[in-house]
Amino acid sequence: MDKLIAILSDLHPDVDFETETGLIDNGILDSFDVVTIVAEVDDTFDVQIPAEELIPDNFNSAESLYALIQRLA
């Protein structure tokens, strides 16, 4: 989880990713951020996120994104 928080914090250092639960819904992350996250997850965790998993529920919080990574690993 620490590696994921580091990836997210590099994108938006002003956001508390430990507690934020509306990253997509509140417009904190945009489509460019999601593309960057997908690439970084692939590089860091060797996990490819398929297109059908690119839904807001999977990206609204660091916790939900980490659960997705664990599920796909």
All heavy atoms as a GROMACS GRO file, in nm:
protein
  567
    1MET      N    1   0.083  -0.120   0.000
    1MET     CA    2   0.000   0.000   0.000
    1MET      C    3   0.087   0.126   0.000
    1MET      O    4   0.050   0.224  -0.061
    1MET     CB    5  -0.093  -0.004   0.121
    1MET     CG    6  -0.187   0.112   0.129
    1MET     SD    7  -0.324   0.102   0.013
    1MET     CE    8  -0.446   0.191   0.101
    2ASP      N    9   0.203   0.120   0.067
    2ASP     CA   10   0.291   0.237   0.073
    2ASP      C   11   0.338   0.278  -0.066
    2ASP      O   12   0.346   0.398  -0.096
    2ASP     CB   13   0.412   0.210   0.163
    2ASP     CG   14   0.373   0.199   0.309
    2ASP    OD1   15   0.266   0.252   0.348
    2ASP    OD2   16   0.449   0.139   0.386
    3LYS      N   17   0.369   0.179  -0.151
    3LYS     CA   18   0.413   0.210  -0.287
    3LYS      C   19   0.301   0.278  -0.365
    3LYS      O   20   0.326   0.371  -0.442
    3LYS     CB   21   0.458   0.083  -0.359
    3LYS     CG   22   0.586   0.025  -0.308
    3LYS     CD   23   0.621  -0.101  -0.384
    3LYS     CE   24   0.745  -0.168  -0.328
    3LYS     NZ   25   0.779  -0.290  -0.400
    4LEU      N   26   0.179   0.232  -0.346
    4LEU     CA   27   0.065   0.292  -0.415
    4LEU      C   28   0.043   0.436  -0.366
    4LEU      O   29   0.021   0.526  -0.448
    4LEU     CB   30  -0.061   0.209  -0.393
    4LEU     CG   31  -0.188   0.265  -0.457
    4LEU    CD1   32  -0.173   0.280  -0.608
    4LEU    CD2   33  -0.307   0.179  -0.423
    5ILE      N   34   0.050   0.458  -0.238
    5ILE     CA   35   0.034   0.593  -0.183
    5ILE      C   36   0.142   0.685  -0.241
    5ILE      O   37   0.115   0.801  -0.274
    5ILE     CB   38   0.040   0.591  -0.028
    5ILE    CG1   39  -0.079   0.514   0.029
    5ILE    CG2   40   0.046   0.733   0.028
    5ILE    CD1   41  -0.215   0.578   0.009
    6ALA      N   42   0.264   0.634  -0.256
    6ALA     CA   43   0.373   0.714  -0.314
    6ALA      C   44   0.342   0.751  -0.459
    6ALA      O   45   0.365   0.866  -0.500
    6ALA     CB   46   0.504   0.637  -0.304
    7ILE      N   47   0.289   0.658  -0.536
    7ILE     CA   48   0.251   0.685  -0.675
    7ILE      C   49   0.146   0.795  -0.679
    7ILE      O   50   0.157   0.892  -0.756
    7ILE     CB   51   0.198   0.557  -0.744
    7ILE    CG1   52   0.312   0.455  -0.763
    7ILE    CG2   53   0.131   0.590  -0.877
    7ILE    CD1   54   0.265   0.317  -0.803
    8LEU      N   55   0.043   0.781  -0.598
    8LEU     CA   56  -0.066   0.879  -0.596
    8LEU      C   57  -0.018   1.014  -0.546
    8LEU      O   58  -0.056   1.119  -0.602
    8LEU     CB   59  -0.180   0.827  -0.509
    8LEU     CG   60  -0.249   0.698  -0.558
    8LEU    CD1   61  -0.345   0.646  -0.452
    8LEU    CD2   62  -0.320   0.722  -0.690
    9SER      N   63   0.067   1.014  -0.445
    9SER     CA   64   0.116   1.140  -0.389
    9SER      C   65   0.205   1.215  -0.487
    9SER      O   66   0.210   1.338  -0.484
    9SER     CB   67   0.193   1.114  -0.259
    9SER     OG   68   0.104   1.066  -0.161
   10ASP      N   69   0.274   1.143  -0.574
   10ASP     CA   70   0.353   1.209  -0.678
   10ASP      C   71   0.263   1.287  -0.773
   10ASP      O   72   0.302   1.392  -0.823
   10ASP     CB   73   0.436   1.107  -0.758
   10ASP     CG   74   0.559   1.060  -0.683
   10ASP    OD1   75   0.597   1.123  -0.582
   10ASP    OD2   76   0.619   0.960  -0.726
   11LEU      N   77   0.143   1.235  -0.797
   11LEU     CA   78   0.048   1.303  -0.886
   11LEU      C   79  -0.015   1.425  -0.820
   11LEU      O   80  -0.031   1.529  -0.883
   11LEU     CB   81  -0.063   1.206  -0.929
   11LEU     CG   82  -0.026   1.096  -1.026
   11LEU    CD1   83  -0.142   1.001  -1.043
   11LEU    CD2   84   0.016   1.154  -1.159
   12HIS      N   85  -0.056   1.408  -0.695
   12HIS     CA   86  -0.126   1.514  -0.621
   12HIS      C   87  -0.076   1.517  -0.477
   12HIS      O   88  -0.139   1.459  -0.388
   12HIS     CB   89  -0.277   1.490  -0.623
   12HIS     CG   90  -0.339   1.504  -0.758
   12HIS    ND1   91  -0.370   1.626  -0.813
   12HIS    CD2   92  -0.374   1.411  -0.850
   12HIS    CE1   93  -0.422   1.607  -0.934
   12HIS    NE2   94  -0.426   1.477  -0.958
   13PRO      N   95   0.036   1.586  -0.453
   13PRO     CA   96   0.094   1.587  -0.317
   13PRO      C   97   0.004   1.652  -0.211
   13PRO      O   98   0.021   1.628  -0.092
   13PRO     CB   99   0.224   1.665  -0.333
   13PRO     CG  100   0.230   1.713  -0.472
   13PRO     CD  101   0.116   1.657  -0.549
   14ASP      N  102  -0.095   1.729  -0.254
   14ASP     CA  103  -0.182   1.801  -0.162
   14ASP      C  104  -0.301   1.718  -0.112
   14ASP      O  105  -0.377   1.763  -0.028
   14ASP     CB  106  -0.234   1.928  -0.230
   14ASP     CG  107  -0.303   1.900  -0.363
   14ASP    OD1  108  -0.257   1.810  -0.436
   14ASP    OD2  109  -0.403   1.966  -0.393
   15VAL      N  110  -0.316   1.596  -0.162
   15VAL     CA  111  -0.432   1.512  -0.128
   15VAL      C  112  -0.392   1.408  -0.023
   15VAL      O  113  -0.286   1.347  -0.032
   15VAL     CB  114  -0.486   1.441  -0.254
   15VAL    CG1  115  -0.600   1.346  -0.218
   15VAL    CG2  116  -0.531   1.542  -0.358
   16ASP      N  117  -0.480   1.388   0.075
   16ASP     CA  118  -0.459   1.283   0.176
   16ASP      C  119  -0.520   1.153   0.123
   16ASP      O  120  -0.639   1.126   0.140
   16ASP     CB  121  -0.523   1.322   0.309
   16ASP     CG  122  -0.501   1.218   0.417
   16ASP    OD1  123  -0.432   1.117   0.391
   16ASP    OD2  124  -0.554   1.237   0.527
   17PHE      N  125  -0.438   1.075   0.056
   17PHE     CA  126  -0.486   0.952  -0.006
   17PHE      C  127  -0.520   0.843   0.095
   17PHE      O  128  -0.584   0.746   0.060
   17PHE     CB  129  -0.383   0.900  -0.108
   17PHE     CG  130  -0.376   0.987  -0.231
   17PHE    CD1  131  -0.275   1.079  -0.247
   17PHE    CD2  132  -0.473   0.977  -0.329
   17PHE    CE1  133  -0.269   1.159  -0.360
   17PHE    CE2  134  -0.470   1.057  -0.442
   17PHE     CZ  135  -0.368   1.148  -0.458
   18GLU      N  136  -0.477   0.861   0.218
   18GLU     CA  137  -0.510   0.763   0.323
   18GLU      C  138  -0.659   0.769   0.359
   18GLU      O  139  -0.717   0.669   0.399
   18GLU     CB  140  -0.427   0.791   0.449
   18GLU     CG  141  -0.277   0.786   0.427
   18GLU     CD  142  -0.218   0.647   0.445
   18GLU    OE1  143  -0.285   0.561   0.503
   18GLU    OE2  144  -0.105   0.628   0.398
   19THR      N  145  -0.720   0.887   0.343
   19THR     CA  146  -0.859   0.904   0.388
   19THR      C  147  -0.957   0.941   0.276
   19THR      O  148  -1.078   0.924   0.294
   19THR     CB  149  -0.868   1.013   0.496
   19THR    OG1  150  -0.821   1.137   0.443
   19THR    CG2  151  -0.786   0.975   0.618
   20GLU      N  152  -0.909   0.992   0.165
   20GLU     CA  153  -0.998   1.039   0.057
   20GLU      C  154  -1.069   0.921  -0.008
   20GLU      O  155  -1.007   0.822  -0.044
   20GLU     CB  156  -0.917   1.116  -0.048
   20GLU     CG  157  -0.998   1.171  -0.161
   20GLU     CD  158  -1.104   1.271  -0.118
   20GLU    OE1  159  -1.070   1.369  -0.051
   20GLU    OE2  160  -1.223   1.250  -0.152
   21THR      N  161  -1.202   0.934  -0.022
   21THR     CA  162  -1.282   0.826  -0.082
   21THR      C  163  -1.359   0.870  -0.206
   21THR      O  164  -1.445   0.797  -0.255
   21THR     CB  165  -1.381   0.769   0.021
   21THR    OG1  166  -1.467   0.874   0.066
   21THR    CG2  167  -1.309   0.706   0.139
   22GLY      N  168  -1.330   0.989  -0.256
   22GLY     CA  169  -1.400   1.037  -0.375
   22GLY      C  170  -1.304   1.090  -0.480
   22GLY      O  171  -1.327   1.196  -0.538
   23LEU      N  172  -1.197   1.016  -0.505
   23LEU     CA  173  -1.093   1.065  -0.596
   23LEU      C  174  -1.147   1.094  -0.736
   23LEU      O  175  -1.112   1.195  -0.797
   23LEU     CB  176  -0.978   0.965  -0.604
   23LEU     CG  177  -0.901   0.943  -0.473
   23LEU    CD1  178  -0.801   0.829  -0.488
   23LEU    CD2  179  -0.830   1.071  -0.430
   24ILE      N  180  -1.233   1.009  -0.786
   24ILE     CA  181  -1.294   1.030  -0.918
   24ILE      C  182  -1.419   1.116  -0.904
   24ILE      O  183  -1.436   1.215  -0.973
   24ILE     CB  184  -1.328   0.895  -0.985
   24ILE    CG1  185  -1.204   0.810  -1.007
   24ILE    CG2  186  -1.404   0.918  -1.116
   24ILE    CD1  187  -1.103   0.864  -1.105
   25ASP      N  188  -1.506   1.078  -0.810
   25ASP     CA  189  -1.634   1.147  -0.794
   25ASP      C  190  -1.617   1.296  -0.763
   25ASP      O  191  -1.698   1.378  -0.806
   25ASP     CB  192  -1.717   1.082  -0.682
   25ASP     CG  193  -1.764   0.942  -0.719
   25ASP    OD1  194  -1.760   0.906  -0.839
   25ASP    OD2  195  -1.802   0.868  -0.628
   26ASN      N  196  -1.510   1.330  -0.691
   26ASN     CA  197  -1.487   1.471  -0.654
   26ASN      C  198  -1.392   1.542  -0.750
   26ASN      O  199  -1.352   1.655  -0.724
   26ASN     CB  200  -1.432   1.479  -0.511
   26ASN     CG  201  -1.533   1.432  -0.409
   26ASN    OD1  202  -1.654   1.437  -0.430
   26ASN    ND2  203  -1.484   1.380  -0.298
   27GLY      N  204  -1.354   1.476  -0.860
   27GLY     CA  205  -1.272   1.539  -0.962
   27GLY      C  206  -1.126   1.557  -0.923
   27GLY      O  207  -1.056   1.637  -0.985
   28ILE      N  208  -1.080   1.485  -0.824
   28ILE     CA  209  -0.939   1.495  -0.783
   28ILE      C  210  -0.851   1.429  -0.888
   28ILE      O  211  -0.747   1.483  -0.926
   28ILE     CB  212  -0.918   1.433  -0.644
   28ILE    CG1  213  -0.997   1.513  -0.540
   28ILE    CG2  214  -0.770   1.427  -0.608
   28ILE    CD1  215  -1.011   1.446  -0.405
   29LEU      N  216  -0.892   1.312  -0.934
   29LEU     CA  217  -0.820   1.244  -1.041
   29LEU      C  218  -0.896   1.261  -1.171
   29LEU      O  219  -1.019   1.248  -1.174
   29LEU     CB  220  -0.807   1.094  -1.011
   29LEU     CG  221  -0.727   1.054  -0.888
   29LEU    CD1  222  -0.726   0.901  -0.874
   29LEU    CD2  223  -0.585   1.107  -0.894
   30ASP      N  224  -0.822   1.291  -1.279
   30ASP     CA  225  -0.885   1.300  -1.410
   30ASP      C  226  -0.837   1.183  -1.496
   30ASP      O  227  -0.762   1.096  -1.450
   30ASP     CB  228  -0.857   1.435  -1.477
   30ASP     CG  229  -0.708   1.461  -1.498
   30ASP    OD1  230  -0.629   1.364  -1.506
   30ASP    OD2  231  -0.671   1.580  -1.509
   31SER      N  232  -0.879   1.179  -1.620
   31SER     CA  233  -0.847   1.066  -1.706
   31SER      C  234  -0.697   1.052  -1.729
   31SER      O  235  -0.645   0.940  -1.739
   31SER     CB  236  -0.920   1.077  -1.839
   31SER     OG  237  -0.885   1.198  -1.905
   32PHE      N  238  -0.625   1.164  -1.735
   32PHE     CA  239  -0.480   1.157  -1.752
   32PHE      C  240  -0.414   1.095  -1.630
   32PHE      O  241  -0.318   1.019  -1.641
   32PHE     CB  242  -0.422   1.296  -1.781
   32PHE     CG  243  -0.468   1.352  -1.911
   32PHE    CD1  244  -0.554   1.460  -1.914
   32PHE    CD2  245  -0.427   1.297  -2.032
   32PHE    CE1  246  -0.598   1.512  -2.034
   32PHE    CE2  247  -0.470   1.348  -2.154
   32PHE     CZ  248  -0.557   1.456  -2.154
   33ASP      N  249  -0.465   1.129  -1.512
   33ASP     CA  250  -0.414   1.069  -1.388
   33ASP      C  251  -0.436   0.919  -1.388
   33ASP      O  252  -0.347   0.842  -1.349
   33ASP     CB  253  -0.482   1.131  -1.265
   33ASP     CG  254  -0.447   1.276  -1.243
   33ASP    OD1  255  -0.336   1.319  -1.279
   33ASP    OD2  256  -0.534   1.348  -1.190
   34VAL      N  257  -0.552   0.875  -1.432
   34VAL     CA  258  -0.584   0.732  -1.435
   34VAL      C  259  -0.489   0.659  -1.528
   34VAL      O  260  -0.436   0.553  -1.494
   34VAL     CB  261  -0.732   0.708  -1.473
   34VAL    CG1  262  -0.758   0.560  -1.497
   34VAL    CG2  263  -0.824   0.762  -1.365
   35VAL      N  264  -0.462   0.717  -1.645
   35VAL     CA  265  -0.368   0.655  -1.740
   35VAL      C  266  -0.230   0.643  -1.675
   35VAL      O  267  -0.164   0.540  -1.686
   35VAL     CB  268  -0.362   0.736  -1.871
   35VAL    CG1  269  -0.247   0.690  -1.959
   35VAL    CG2  270  -0.494   0.725  -1.946
   36THR      N  271  -0.187   0.749  -1.607
   36THR     CA  272  -0.057   0.747  -1.539
   36THR      C  273  -0.055   0.640  -1.430
   36THR      O  274   0.043   0.565  -1.418
   36THR     CB  275  -0.027   0.886  -1.478
   36THR    OG1  276  -0.025   0.982  -1.583
   36THR    CG2  277   0.106   0.886  -1.405
   37ILE      N  278  -0.161   0.633  -1.352
   37ILE     CA  279  -0.170   0.533  -1.245
   37ILE      C  280  -0.164   0.392  -1.302
   37ILE      O  281  -0.091   0.306  -1.249
   37ILE     CB  282  -0.298   0.553  -1.161
   37ILE    CG1  283  -0.288   0.684  -1.082
   37ILE    CG2  284  -0.322   0.434  -1.069
   37ILE    CD1  285  -0.420   0.731  -1.024
   38VAL      N  286  -0.236   0.368  -1.409
   38VAL     CA  287  -0.236   0.235  -1.471
   38VAL      C  288  -0.094   0.197  -1.514
   38VAL      O  289  -0.049   0.084  -1.490
   38VAL     CB  290  -0.335   0.229  -1.590
   38VAL    CG1  291  -0.316   0.104  -1.673
   38VAL    CG2  292  -0.479   0.238  -1.539
   39ALA      N  293  -0.022   0.290  -1.575
   39ALA     CA  294   0.115   0.263  -1.619
   39ALA      C  295   0.207   0.239  -1.499
   39ALA      O  296   0.291   0.148  -1.501
   39ALA     CB  297   0.167   0.379  -1.704
   40GLU      N  298   0.193   0.320  -1.396
   40GLU     CA  299   0.277   0.306  -1.277
   40GLU      C  300   0.248   0.175  -1.202
   40GLU      O  301   0.340   0.111  -1.150
   40GLU     CB  302   0.258   0.424  -1.182
   40GLU     CG  303   0.315   0.554  -1.235
   40GLU     CD  304   0.466   0.556  -1.238
   40GLU    OE1  305   0.530   0.489  -1.153
   40GLU    OE2  306   0.521   0.625  -1.325
   41VAL      N  307   0.122   0.135  -1.198
   41VAL     CA  308   0.085   0.009  -1.134
   41VAL      C  309   0.149  -0.108  -1.210
   41VAL      O  310   0.202  -0.201  -1.150
   41VAL     CB  311  -0.068  -0.006  -1.124
   41VAL    CG1  312  -0.109  -0.150  -1.096
   41VAL    CG2  313  -0.123   0.087  -1.017
   42ASP      N  314   0.146  -0.099  -1.342
   42ASP     CA  315   0.209  -0.202  -1.424
   42ASP      C  316   0.358  -0.208  -1.395
   42ASP      O  317   0.414  -0.316  -1.372
   42ASP     CB  318   0.184  -0.174  -1.572
   42ASP     CG  319   0.228  -0.287  -1.663
   42ASP    OD1  320   0.268  -0.394  -1.613
   42ASP    OD2  321   0.225  -0.268  -1.785
   43ASP      N  322   0.426  -0.093  -1.392
   43ASP     CA  323   0.570  -0.088  -1.367
   43ASP      C  324   0.606  -0.134  -1.226
   43ASP      O  325   0.701  -0.208  -1.207
   43ASP     CB  326   0.624   0.053  -1.388
   43ASP     CG  327   0.624   0.096  -1.534
   43ASP    OD1  328   0.607   0.009  -1.621
   43ASP    OD2  329   0.640   0.216  -1.560
   44THR      N  330   0.530  -0.088  -1.128
   44THR     CA  331   0.564  -0.112  -0.987
   44THR      C  332   0.520  -0.248  -0.937
   44THR      O  333   0.594  -0.316  -0.866
   44THR     CB  334   0.501  -0.002  -0.899
   44THR    OG1  335   0.546   0.126  -0.945
   44THR    CG2  336   0.541  -0.019  -0.754
   45PHE      N  337   0.398  -0.288  -0.974
   45PHE     CA  338   0.341  -0.412  -0.920
   45PHE      C  339   0.336  -0.525  -1.022
   45PHE      O  340   0.294  -0.636  -0.989
   45PHE     CB  341   0.199  -0.386  -0.868
   45PHE     CG  342   0.192  -0.288  -0.755
   45PHE    CD1  343   0.161  -0.154  -0.778
   45PHE    CD2  344   0.216  -0.327  -0.624
   45PHE    CE1  345   0.154  -0.062  -0.674
   45PHE    CE2  346   0.209  -0.236  -0.519
   45PHE     CZ  347   0.179  -0.104  -0.544
   46ASP      N  348   0.373  -0.496  -1.149
   46ASP     CA  349   0.364  -0.593  -1.258
   46ASP      C  350   0.221  -0.646  -1.271
   46ASP      O  351   0.199  -0.766  -1.284
   46ASP     CB  352   0.464  -0.707  -1.239
   46ASP     CG  353   0.484  -0.787  -1.367
   46ASP    OD1  354   0.469  -0.729  -1.477
   46ASP    OD2  355   0.512  -0.908  -1.358
   47VAL      N  356   0.126  -0.554  -1.262
   47VAL     CA  357  -0.016  -0.586  -1.274
   47VAL      C  358  -0.075  -0.501  -1.385
   47VAL      O  359  -0.064  -0.378  -1.383
   47VAL     CB  360  -0.090  -0.559  -1.141
   47VAL    CG1  361  -0.240  -0.571  -1.159
   47VAL    CG2  362  -0.043  -0.654  -1.033
   48GLN      N  363  -0.136  -0.566  -1.484
   48GLN     CA  364  -0.203  -0.495  -1.591
   48GLN      C  365  -0.351  -0.480  -1.555
   48GLN      O  366  -0.416  -0.578  -1.523
   48GLN     CB  367  -0.189  -0.570  -1.724
   48GLN     CG  368  -0.047  -0.575  -1.778
   48GLN     CD  369   0.040  -0.677  -1.708
   48GLN    OE1  370  -0.006  -0.788  -1.679
   48GLN    NE2  371   0.163  -0.643  -1.678
   49ILE      N  372  -0.398  -0.357  -1.561
   49ILE     CA  373  -0.538  -0.330  -1.532
   49ILE      C  374  -0.614  -0.326  -1.664
   49ILE      O  375  -0.592  -0.237  -1.746
   49ILE     CB  376  -0.555  -0.197  -1.456
   49ILE    CG1  377  -0.478  -0.203  -1.322
   49ILE    CG2  378  -0.703  -0.167  -1.432
   49ILE    CD1  379  -0.479  -0.074  -1.243
   50PRO      N  380  -0.703  -0.422  -1.687
   50PRO     CA  381  -0.777  -0.426  -1.813
   50PRO      C  382  -0.881  -0.314  -1.822
   50PRO      O  383  -0.925  -0.259  -1.720
   50PRO     CB  384  -0.844  -0.564  -1.812
   50PRO     CG  385  -0.849  -0.605  -1.669
   50PRO     CD  386  -0.736  -0.535  -1.599
   51ALA      N  387  -0.920  -0.282  -1.944
   51ALA     CA  388  -1.012  -0.171  -1.969
   51ALA      C  389  -1.142  -0.185  -1.891
   51ALA      O  390  -1.195  -0.085  -1.841
   51ALA     CB  391  -1.041  -0.160  -2.118
   52GLU      N  392  -1.192  -0.306  -1.876
   52GLU     CA  393  -1.320  -0.324  -1.806
   52GLU      C  394  -1.310  -0.292  -1.657
   52GLU      O  395  -1.412  -0.274  -1.591
   52GLU     CB  396  -1.377  -0.464  -1.828
   52GLU     CG  397  -1.292  -0.577  -1.778
   52GLU     CD  398  -1.196  -0.633  -1.882
   52GLU    OE1  399  -1.177  -0.572  -1.989
   52GLU    OE2  400  -1.137  -0.739  -1.855
   53GLU      N  401  -1.190  -0.281  -1.605
   53GLU     CA  402  -1.170  -0.245  -1.464
   53GLU      C  403  -1.150  -0.095  -1.443
   53GLU      O  404  -1.138  -0.048  -1.331
   53GLU     CB  405  -1.050  -0.321  -1.405
   53GLU     CG  406  -1.067  -0.472  -1.403
   53GLU     CD  407  -1.170  -0.521  -1.303
   53GLU    OE1  408  -1.223  -0.441  -1.223
   53GLU    OE2  409  -1.200  -0.643  -1.306
   54LEU      N  410  -1.150  -0.019  -1.553
   54LEU     CA  411  -1.130   0.126  -1.544
   54LEU      C  412  -1.263   0.194  -1.515
   54LEU      O  413  -1.316   0.271  -1.597
   54LEU     CB  414  -1.068   0.180  -1.673
   54LEU     CG  415  -0.930   0.125  -1.708
   54LEU    CD1  416  -0.882   0.181  -1.840
   54LEU    CD2  417  -0.830   0.154  -1.596
   55ILE      N  418  -1.316   0.167  -1.397
   55ILE     CA  419  -1.442   0.225  -1.353
   55ILE      C  420  -1.417   0.308  -1.227
   55ILE      O  421  -1.323   0.281  -1.152
   55ILE     CB  422  -1.548   0.115  -1.328
   55ILE    CG1  423  -1.500   0.016  -1.221
   55ILE    CG2  424  -1.584   0.044  -1.459
   55ILE    CD1  425  -1.604  -0.085  -1.178
   56PRO      N  426  -1.500   0.410  -1.204
   56PRO     CA  427  -1.478   0.497  -1.088
   56PRO      C  428  -1.465   0.424  -0.955
   56PRO      O  429  -1.381   0.460  -0.872
   56PRO     CB  430  -1.600   0.589  -1.090
   56PRO     CG  431  -1.638   0.596  -1.233
   56PRO     CD  432  -1.610   0.458  -1.287
   57ASP      N  433  -1.545   0.320  -0.933
   57ASP     CA  434  -1.540   0.247  -0.806
   57ASP      C  435  -1.400   0.195  -0.774
   57ASP      O  436  -1.361   0.188  -0.658
   57ASP     CB  437  -1.639   0.131  -0.805
   57ASP     CG  438  -1.783   0.176  -0.787
   57ASP    OD1  439  -1.804   0.294  -0.754
   57ASP    OD2  440  -1.873   0.093  -0.807
   58ASN      N  441  -1.325   0.158  -0.876
   58ASN     CA  442  -1.190   0.104  -0.854
   58ASN      C  443  -1.086   0.213  -0.830
   58ASN      O  444  -0.976   0.182  -0.787
   58ASN     CB  445  -1.147   0.019  -0.974
   58ASN     CG  446  -1.221  -0.113  -0.979
   58ASN    OD1  447  -1.266  -0.164  -0.878
   58ASN    ND2  448  -1.233  -0.168  -1.098
   59PHE      N  449  -1.120   0.339  -0.857
   59PHE     CA  450  -1.022   0.447  -0.847
   59PHE      C  451  -1.064   0.558  -0.751
   59PHE      O  452  -0.997   0.660  -0.742
   59PHE     CB  453  -0.996   0.507  -0.986
   59PHE     CG  454  -0.918   0.416  -1.075
   59PHE    CD1  455  -0.980   0.315  -1.147
   59PHE    CD2  456  -0.781   0.428  -1.087
   59PHE    CE1  457  -0.908   0.229  -1.228
   59PHE    CE2  458  -0.707   0.344  -1.167
   59PHE     CZ  459  -0.771   0.243  -1.238
   60ASN      N  460  -1.173   0.541  -0.678
   60ASN     CA  461  -1.222   0.645  -0.588
   60ASN      C  462  -1.140   0.658  -0.461
   60ASN      O  463  -1.147   0.760  -0.394
   60ASN     CB  464  -1.370   0.624  -0.554
   60ASN     CG  465  -1.459   0.714  -0.636
   60ASN    OD1  466  -1.422   0.825  -0.672
   60ASN    ND2  467  -1.578   0.666  -0.667
   61SER      N  468  -1.066   0.555  -0.425
   61SER     CA  469  -0.981   0.563  -0.306
   61SER      C  470  -0.858   0.477  -0.326
   61SER      O  471  -0.856   0.386  -0.410
   61SER     CB  472  -1.057   0.514  -0.182
   61SER     OG  473  -1.078   0.374  -0.189
   62ALA      N  474  -0.753   0.508  -0.251
   62ALA     CA  475  -0.633   0.426  -0.256
   62ALA      C  476  -0.665   0.284  -0.213
   62ALA      O  477  -0.613   0.187  -0.270
   62ALA     CB  478  -0.524   0.487  -0.168
   63GLU      N  479  -0.754   0.271  -0.117
   63GLU     CA  480  -0.792   0.139  -0.067
   63GLU      C  481  -0.859   0.055  -0.177
   63GLU      O  482  -0.827  -0.063  -0.194
   63GLU     CB  483  -0.885   0.154   0.052
   63GLU     CG  484  -0.913   0.026   0.125
   63GLU     CD  485  -0.994   0.050   0.251
   63GLU    OE1  486  -0.940   0.110   0.345
   63GLU    OE2  487  -1.112   0.009   0.253
   64SER      N  488  -0.951   0.115  -0.251
   64SER     CA  489  -1.019   0.039  -0.357
   64SER      C  490  -0.922   0.006  -0.471
   64SER      O  491  -0.929  -0.102  -0.530
   64SER     CB  492  -1.141   0.114  -0.410
   64SER     OG  493  -1.106   0.238  -0.466
   65LEU      N  494  -0.831   0.096  -0.500
   65LEU     CA  495  -0.732   0.070  -0.604
   65LEU      C  496  -0.637  -0.041  -0.560
   65LEU      O  497  -0.603  -0.131  -0.638
   65LEU     CB  498  -0.654   0.198  -0.637
   65LEU     CG  499  -0.551   0.189  -0.748
   65LEU    CD1  500  -0.611   0.131  -0.876
   65LEU    CD2  501  -0.491   0.326  -0.773
   66TYR      N  502  -0.598  -0.040  -0.434
   66TYR     CA  503  -0.510  -0.145  -0.382
   66TYR      C  504  -0.581  -0.281  -0.383
   66TYR      O  505  -0.520  -0.384  -0.415
   66TYR     CB  506  -0.461  -0.110  -0.242
   66TYR     CG  507  -0.348  -0.196  -0.196
   66TYR    CD1  508  -0.223  -0.190  -0.258
   66TYR    CD2  509  -0.363  -0.287  -0.093
   66TYR    CE1  510  -0.118  -0.271  -0.217
   66TYR    CE2  511  -0.259  -0.369  -0.051
   66TYR     CZ  512  -0.137  -0.359  -0.114
   66TYR     OH  513  -0.033  -0.439  -0.074
   67ALA      N  514  -0.708  -0.282  -0.352
   67ALA     CA  515  -0.786  -0.407  -0.357
   67ALA      C  516  -0.789  -0.460  -0.501
   67ALA      O  517  -0.780  -0.581  -0.523
   67ALA     CB  518  -0.927  -0.383  -0.303
   68LEU      N  519  -0.804  -0.370  -0.598
   68LEU     CA  520  -0.803  -0.411  -0.738
   68LEU      C  521  -0.668  -0.473  -0.774
   68LEU      O  522  -0.662  -0.578  -0.838
   68LEU     CB  523  -0.831  -0.289  -0.828
   68LEU     CG  524  -0.817  -0.311  -0.978
   68LEU    CD1  525  -0.923  -0.407  -1.029
   68LEU    CD2  526  -0.824  -0.178  -1.052
   69ILE      N  527  -0.560  -0.409  -0.733
   69ILE     CA  528  -0.426  -0.460  -0.762
   69ILE      C  529  -0.409  -0.599  -0.702
   69ILE      O  530  -0.360  -0.691  -0.768
   69ILE     CB  531  -0.318  -0.364  -0.709
   69ILE    CG1  532  -0.321  -0.233  -0.786
   69ILE    CG2  533  -0.180  -0.428  -0.713
   69ILE    CD1  534  -0.244  -0.119  -0.722
   70GLN      N  535  -0.451  -0.616  -0.579
   70GLN     CA  536  -0.440  -0.747  -0.513
   70GLN      C  537  -0.523  -0.854  -0.585
   70GLN      O  538  -0.480  -0.967  -0.598
   70GLN     CB  539  -0.481  -0.737  -0.368
   70GLN     CG  540  -0.381  -0.660  -0.283
   70GLN     CD  541  -0.420  -0.656  -0.138
   70GLN    OE1  542  -0.535  -0.626  -0.106
   70GLN    NE2  543  -0.326  -0.684  -0.050
   71ARG      N  544  -0.642  -0.814  -0.629
   71ARG     CA  545  -0.729  -0.908  -0.698
   71ARG      C  546  -0.670  -0.953  -0.832
   71ARG      O  547  -0.684  -1.068  -0.873
   71ARG     CB  548  -0.866  -0.842  -0.719
   71ARG     CG  549  -0.971  -0.933  -0.776
   71ARG     CD  550  -1.111  -0.879  -0.763
   71ARG     NE  551  -1.130  -0.739  -0.790
   71ARG     CZ  552  -1.154  -0.686  -0.911
   71ARG    NH1  553  -1.159  -0.765  -1.016
   71ARG    NH2  554  -1.173  -0.557  -0.927
   72LEU      N  555  -0.602  -0.860  -0.901
   72LEU     CA  556  -0.548  -0.889  -1.033
   72LEU      C  557  -0.408  -0.953  -1.029
   72LEU      O  558  -0.362  -1.007  -1.129
   72LEU     CB  559  -0.542  -0.762  -1.117
   72LEU     CG  560  -0.676  -0.697  -1.151
   72LEU    CD1  561  -0.654  -0.564  -1.221
   72LEU    CD2  562  -0.760  -0.790  -1.237
   73ALA      N  563  -0.344  -0.943  -0.914
   73ALA     CA  564  -0.205  -0.995  -0.903
   73ALA      C  565  -0.202  -1.146  -0.909
   73ALA      O  566  -0.291  -1.215  -0.876
   73ALA     CB  567  -0.143  -0.946  -0.775
   0.00000   0.00000   0.00000
